[in-house]
Amino acid sequence: HMQLIKNASKQERIFLACACIEARKTGLPEVDIDGVYTRILSMCRLNSEEPLVFTQASAAASRLGAVKLIHTTDGWRHRKRKVSLNVPPDDLVHAFKADEEMPWIYQQISSAIEKD
């Protein structure tokens, strides 16, 4: 799964990091996509990154689910669809450490993991 994370698109890497951080902040292993999306918006703005629109985030979640990096549920309301990581958070930290395109992802996710 490490290679899948490293080869993930920019949108998918943002989604993965924000899903991990959202789960850590809420203390829940399963979070709804709306919460992840809210975190995506704030993280992108904080780091001068163009934020994803909701459909991009939802598509990223679907692609990540297809390769089994996350689990997704099909909710009757799209924004309440649940997602959970299917990879250890420490592996995400390790994979994002070498992300030259978006070094802020490593900083944000490692900070969230260290607080545990």
Secondary structure, 3 states (H helix, E strand, C coil): CHHHHHHCCHHHHHHHHHHHHHHHHHCCCEEEHHHHHHHHHHHHHHCCCCCCCHHHHHHHHHHHHHCCCEEECCCCCHHHCEEEECCCHHHHHHHHHCCCCCHHHHHHHHHHHHCC
